[in-house]
C-alpha cells in the first residue's frame, strides 16, 4: 500500500507515496508560484526572504517545521516598516540596537524623551472601512510594556491599547466612538514578541497609527528613558495577519501565493497534515484536473505549517 492506495489501482502506476514537506527539496508533485519574494523563518532564527516561486523549508527553534500555507495578496500600508526614524515622533527618539529580526538589519530602540502620556512615533496611512490588522515585532528595552493607538483623522473614533510582554496580555486602555480592537501577544522562540491588534475600521480615512514605550501595563504613560525594541511593523486590510512585507518609503504589496498537488484518476482525496497536529481532508470526487490547488491560509502567519500530504481512496 502506498499513500493508502494499492499500486496500480486506478492510478496508472503513479507515485502515490506520501509527499514530505519537511524535506529540504520540494517534491516534484508540488507546484508553487508567488510572483513576489516572501518571508520565512530560517534555521538561524532570523526572518529571511525567499526568491519568487520558491517555497522554502522553515524552522522554529532550529527544528524543521514544514512549509507555510499559501497566502493571499496583501499590502503593508506603512511606508517605513523597519526604519522608525522616518516616522514622526512625539517625545520619543529612535536609535539602532544590536538586535536583528531580519538578517543584516538592526532593530531599533523607540525611547521616551519625556515623562508624559503618549510618548510615541506615528504614521498616517489611509485605511478602508472594515477589518485590518496592525502587527508589531518587538522586544523589551528598559521596559516590558508598550502602548499603541489607532485613530481616524476626525479623532471621533479611536482605541488606545497596551501590550504586556511579561504576562503576554493586551487590551484597550481607553476608546472613543466605534473602533473595536482585539489585542494578542505571542512570544517567539527567538525572544521576539508579536503584538497583533485586529480592528474594525468604521470608515475610510487617513488613520493615525501610533506606538511607544509605557512604564506599566494598561497605561499610555512613560517615564523619560523608557524604551522598547522594534524590528518591524505592518498594517494590512483583512482579518488575518500575514507574513512581513518590508517597505522603504512606500507601501508594498506581496503577490498571492499558489501551491498545487499532482492528483491522479481514481483518487478519493488528500490528507493534509500540519505542524499543530491537525489534518484536513480534501475530497476529490469528480475532480477532472491533474492538479489540486491548496486553499489560501486562514491562520495567522507562522501559526502552523504543512508537513505531509497523503493520497487516499475509499
HELIX and SHEET records of a PDB file:
HELIX    1   1 UNK A   84  UNK A   86  5                                   3    
SHEET    1   A 4 UNK A  19  UNK A  20  0                                        
SHEET    2   A 4 UNK A 305  UNK A 312 -1                                        
SHEET    3   A 4 UNK A  63  UNK A  68 -1                                        
SHEET    4   A 4 UNK A  58  UNK A  60 -1                                        
SHEET    1   B 4 UNK A  19  UNK A  20  0                                        
SHEET    2   B 4 UNK A 305  UNK A 312 -1                                        
SHEET    3   B 4 UNK A 269  UNK A 274 -1                                        
SHEET    4   B 4 UNK A 279  UNK A 283 -1                                        
SHEET    1   C 3 UNK A  30  UNK A  34  0                                        
SHEET    2   C 3 UNK A 257  UNK A 262 -1                                        
SHEET    3   C 3 UNK A 291  UNK A 293 -1                                        
SHEET    1   D 2 UNK A  38  UNK A  41  0                                        
SHEET    2   D 2 UNK A  47  UNK A  50 -1                                        
SHEET    1   E 2 UNK A  74  UNK A  76  0                                        
SHEET    2   E 2 UNK A 252  UNK A 254 -1                                        
SHEET    1   F 4 UNK A  88  UNK A  90  0                                        
SHEET    2   F 4 UNK A 120  UNK A 123 -1                                        
SHEET    3   F 4 UNK A 205  UNK A 214 -1                                        
SHEET    4   F 4 UNK A 126  UNK A 127 -1                                        
SHEET    1   G 6 UNK A  88  UNK A  90  0                                        
SHEET    2   G 6 UNK A 120  UNK A 123 -1                                        
SHEET    3   G 6 UNK A 205  UNK A 214 -1                                        
SHEET    4   G 6 UNK A 145  UNK A 152 -1                                        
SHEET    5   G 6 UNK A 158  UNK A 164 -1                                        
SHEET    6   G 6 UNK A 169  UNK A 176 -1                                        
SHEET    1   H 6 UNK A  92  UNK A 102  0                                        
SHEET    2   H 6 UNK A 105  UNK A 112 -1                                        
SHEET    3   H 6 UNK A 227  UNK A 237 -1                                        
SHEET    4   H 6 UNK A 130  UNK A 140 -1                                        
SHEET    5   H 6 UNK A 193  UNK A 201 -1                                        
SHEET    6   H 6 UNK A 181  UNK A 187 -1                                        
SHEET    1   I 2 UNK A 116  UNK A 117  0                                        
SHEET    2   I 2 UNK A 221  UNK A 222 -1                                        
END                                                                             
